[in-house]
Amino acid sequence: MREGVRRVVVTGLGAVSGLGVGAGIQFQKAVQCQSGIGAFSGLTAIPVDLPCASIIQDNLFFDSDANSLGMFDRTAHLSWLVAKEALQQSGLGDLSEAELDKSGIFWGTGFGGSNTLDNTYQDIYLNTKQRARPFTIIGVMANGAAGLLSMRTGFRGPSLTYSTACASSSHAVGEAFRSIQYGVCERAIAGGAESLFNAGPIKAWEALRTLATPDPDNIASSCKPFSKNRSGFVLGEGAAALILESLESALKRGANILGEVVGYGATTDAMHITRPDSLGQAKAMKACMAEAGVNSMDIGYINAHGTATGVGDLAETNSIKSAFGIEAAQKTAISSTKAIHGHTLGAAGALELVITIQALQNNIAPGTAFLKIADPECDLNYLPLQSIDLDISYAMSNSFAFGGSNASILISKLRKA
């Protein structure tokens, strides 16, 4: 542990995805390798070629007034849904004025209010309306979700939004961790959200040709990370939140501590806008371990970025070998839960960290669903088809994004002083 910085713990979790509502159901489905992927049946302004997706099917209750419901995008409402769950679990009660000033919001999103933006374009270009709705800007702006969270909670510390594609919410959690370490905040809501099942974003993803071909035998198994027959990722929507606070604050109020954040690595490939670079990824993982003062043999589980793209899974396999060394890399249990909840883009890092924290708590490493045919080049311990009981002291969650943005977060059970 580094001297001169404060320790940071997790006291609350919240999540929603195509797997269901609540942090607990995400972990339960991950352990069961049960998929939330299905046929896409959403209504879009123009036809789209999206055979499968991981969509939130549950009827959600957003406890917002009518004005807020109309003002903010679905992404923002999903954000408050999960933040509220995390706050309830944390047991944070009414805070003093001084405490609210030391409470921050650190939120990630890749596309922001894309539903609002796409609907506005439809109104103007397809329906020939002459005016946009008055609060269109509020719905579209990337920091709309963070603004809603601050208004709902009264948190008056930093309110910061991160948009680094698929690493957005991991960077948000990591920067919240930094803020608490160095005394800028005492506590924070950190995480991210994404909802983009509308024509514009879907057509854009179609054009990039990174989406999975649906499995003709079982559409739920269309995303196959680290498999020889993988064909790309499946788009998902979701949100996840964590309550981070200083260890001193958590102990003072008798909070139930779920885990400790002990390392954060953020690097940039500076190589290619879409093609990942193993060196940059490895540096993020090494930075995590160096900050925590642990070596790779100490880490029991990695929740991999694992998008099921050809180049991405191979790059991550190589980066783990580089960061951990061959012996530790082959020993460590690794899986990608994107096989079941899809790629939630800006929400992915936080969603996967919520699952990873519960893996740590329960000493169960979730398996990689649908990994029936191993890729001989992806030759690490990817836990094919089933979860395992495993004594986990340290676990890592990786997020590697377009733009070359990398984030790795290392967590542990509460460590002795």
N, C-alpha and C positions, 0 to 999 in steps of 0.2 A: 504494500500500500504506500502511496506517495505521501510524504510528510507535507504539512502546510495546507492541505486541501481537505474539504469536508467530505464525509462519506454520504452517499446518496442511495436511498432505498425506494422500493416500489411498494405502495400500500393500496393500490386499487387498479382494477382492470375492467375494461368494457370493450365489447366488439359486436359487430354484425356483419354478415356476409351471406353468400348463397348457401352456406351451411346452416344458417339460422340466426336467432337473436340471442345474444349473451356470450360472455367470454367462455363460460363453462361448456357450452355446446360446441364451440370451435375446437376445443381440446378433445372433447368426447368423440366427435366425428373424426378428428385427426388420428386418434388412437385406433379407431375402428376402420380406418382407411375408407371412409364412406364419403362418396362424392356428392357435391352440390351442383355439378355440371349437368346441363340438360339442353334440350332444343331451345333455340331462341325464338320467342313468340311475341316480342315487343312490337309495338306500332311505331313506325318511323315515317317521316314525311315522304321519302322516296324509297324504293326497294333497296335493300342491302343484302349482301351475301355473307351472312353470319349464321352458319348452321348451328353452332353451339355456343353457350355462354354460361356463366355462373351468376345468376340474378337473384336478388333478395326476393323471395316469394312470399314472405310473411306480410300480413297486414300490420303495418307499423303505426303506432300512436305517437304523434309528435305533440308534446304538451306545450304548444305555442299558441299565442293569440292569432286571430284571423289576419291581422296586419303582418305579423312576422311570417306566417305561413306563405303569404303571397309575396313578401319582399325578398326572402332568401331562397337560394337554390336548394334542391334536394341534398346536395353534398353538405351544405351547412346543417340541415336538419338531421342527417345521419350523424354528423359530428356531435351535436348536442345529445342525441340519443345515447351514444357510447360514453361520452364524457359524464353524463348523469349516472350511468351504471357504475363507472369507475369511482366517482365521488361517493356514491352510496356505500360501496364496498370499503372505501378508505376510512369512512367514519369521520371525515372532516366536517365539523359542525360550523356554527356561526363563527366567523373570524372577526377580529378587531379591525379597526381602521388601519392600524399599523401593519397588521398581518396581511390585509388585502393589498397593501402597497408592495409587499414582498412576495406576491403570488403571480406567477406568469402563465402565459399561454404560448405554447410552441407547437405549431400545426403544419402539416404537410399536405400538399395536393399537387397532382401533376397537371390537371386540366382546369381546376377551379370550377366555376359555375357553368359547365358546358351545356347543361340542359337549358338554362336560361338563354344562353347565347344562341344555341341552335334553334330554339323556339322563336327567338326574335328574328333570326334570319328567315325562318319559314314565313313569319308574318309579313315581312317586308318584301321578300323576293318571290315567294310562291303565292301568297294571299294578297299581295299588292296593298297592304296597309301602309298608310303614310306616316304613322307614328309608332314608336315603341312604348311599352309600358313605362310609367314614370320611374319605377325602381329597378329598371333593367340593369343599370350599372351596379347596384347593390348585389343583385343576384349573380352577376358575372364575375365580379372582382375576386381574385384569388384569396384575399384575406377576409372575405365575407364570413367564412366559418369561424375564424378566430375572433372576429368582431362579435358574432352571436354568442360565442362561449364567454367572452368577457362580460357581456351585458347580463347573461344569465347568472354568472357567478359573482360578479362584482370584483373580479381579479383586476388589479390596477398596475401590476408590474409589467414587464415586457410582454407585448403581444406580437409575435413574429411568425411569419408564414414562409415556409420553405417549398420551393418548386424545383426539385432536381430529378424530375421524371420518377423512375421506379425506386429511387432512394429517398424520396421526399420525407416520408414520415420517420425513417431511420435517422436522417439528419436532424429532424425536429426533436426526437428523443435524445439524441446525442448532444445537441446544443442545450437542451434543458438540463441535462446532466452537468454540462460544463457550467451553466449559469448558477446552479445550486452549489457545485463544488467551490466556486470562488465567491460565494456570498451575494451575488446579484439578486437571487431569489431564495426564498426559504422552501418554497413548494411550487409545483407546476403541473398543469394538465398538458400532456404531450401525446402526439399521435398524428393521425391523418385520415383523410376520407377521399373517396372517388366514386363518382356516378356519371357514366357517360354513354349510356345506351340510347343514343340518338344518332340521326343520320350522318351528320358531319364527321364526328370522331370515328364512327364505325367505318365509313368510306375511307378515311385516312389510314386506319389500320389495315383495311383490305389491301390498299395500294402498297403498303410496306412489305407484305407477304411474309409476315412472321407468325400468323395465326395458324392454329392446328387444323389439320384435316380431320373431320369427324370420324370416329371409329365406327365402321359400318355394323359391327356386331353389338357394340355397347357405347352409346354416345356419351355416357357418364365417364368413360375411360379415355376420352379423346386427348387428354393432356398426360404425357408419359415422360416425366423428367428422367434423364440419364439412361433411357431405354435406347436400344439400337434402332427401333422403329418410331422414335419420337418425330414429331412433325411441326412443333411450334407450341405456343401457349394459347390458352383460352382466356378471353377477357372476362373479368369479374368486377362486381361492384362491392363496396364494403367500407367499413370504418372501424377504427380501433383507437382506444385511449388508455393511457397509463397515468396514474398519479405518482409523481416522483416528489420526494421531499428529503430534506436533510435527515440523517440518522438522529441527530439531536432532537429535531422537531417530532419525529415519529415516536421516539422513546418517551419524550416529555408528556405526550398525550396518550400513551399506552396503545398505540396503533398496532394492528396485526401486520407484521412485515412479511411480504410475499417473496422478496428477493432483494439482492443488492446489485446495482449497476457498478461494475468495477473497471470497465475499460471501454474506450470508444476510439475507433480509428476512422479518419476521413481522408481520402486521397483522390487524386484525379489521374486518369490514364494519360491525358494530353497526347493521344495517338489517333483516334478515329471516332467519329460522332456516333456510330452504332456498334462497331465491332469491339468487343471487350478485350482488354489486355490483362493477362495473368499477372504481370509484374505489379501493376497498380493495385489489383485486388489483394495480392499477397502482402503488400505494404500496409494496407488497411488492417488486415488480420494481425500482422506482427505488431502494429502500433497498439492494438487492443491488449494483446498479451503483455507487452512491455509496460504499459501503464498499470496493469493489474499486478505485475510482478509474478506472473505465472509462466510456465512453459507449456508447450503444446501437449505434452503427455498428461497434463492435469485436466484437460478439457474432455468431457465425456460425450458431448453432443453438439452438432452443428445443424442449425436449420439453414439449409443452403438457399441461395437465391433461386437456383434450379428452375429456369423458365421452360425447359423442354425444347429450346432451340438447338440446332446442331452445333453452332459455334459457341454458344453461351455455356452449355453444360460441360463441354470439353475444356473451355477456358477456366471454369471454376474448379474442375477436377485438378487441373495443373496448378492453379494458384494455391489450392489447399496443400498439395504436395510441397510446393515451394515454401509456404509459410510454416508448415508444421514439420517438415521433414518426412521422408517416406514411411518410417516406422510408425510415427504418431498418426500420420494421415490414414494409414491402413487400419489402425486400431480404433480410431474415433468413429462413433456412430453418427451417420449423416443422413438426412432426408430432406426432401422438398415437399412441403404441404400444398404447393400450388397445384399439384395433381388433383386435389379435391376442391379447393376454393377458387381456383383460377388465379389469374394475375390481376390483382386489384390496384396495380400501378402505384399511385401516390400513397395509397393506404397499405401497401403490401408489407413494408418493413415493420410497421407497428402491429399489424394483424399477426404476422409471423412471430414477433417478439412476445405477444400475448400468449400464443401457443407455447413458445419456448419456455417462458416463465412457469407455466403450469407443468410442462415436462420436468423441469427442475424440481418443482414442489412435490410431484408425485413419483419421481424416479422412474418415469416411463418415456422412452424415446419413440415418437411416432414414426411409423414406417413410411416408405414411399409407395403410394398406391400405384397399381398398374405397371409396375416394373417387372414384367414377365420375361423380357428378352434383354439381357444386359448388353450394353455397349462395351466391347472389350477395351475401348480407350477410356471409358469412364469406369475405372477399375477400383474404386474405393468402396467402403462399407456403407452402401446406400440403403440398407434395410429394406430389401425388396418385399413388398406385399404385406408385411406385418410389423407391428410395433414390438418392442422388447422392453422387459424390465431391466433397469440399469441404474446403478448408484451414480447419480450425476452431481458433482460438486460445482462444476463450471460448465456453462453452455454459451454458445456463440450464435448470433443471428447475422446473416450476410444480406446486403442489398447492393446490387451493382446495376447502374443505370446507363441508358443512352446519354451521350454527352461525356461519358467516361467518369461519371461520379460514383465513388465507392464509399460505402459505410459498413462498418462491422461493429457490433455491440456485444460486449462480454458481460454476462451476469453470473451471479453465484448465490448460493444460500448465504444468509447473513454470516459474515466472517467474524471471528474473534478479533478483538482489538490488537 
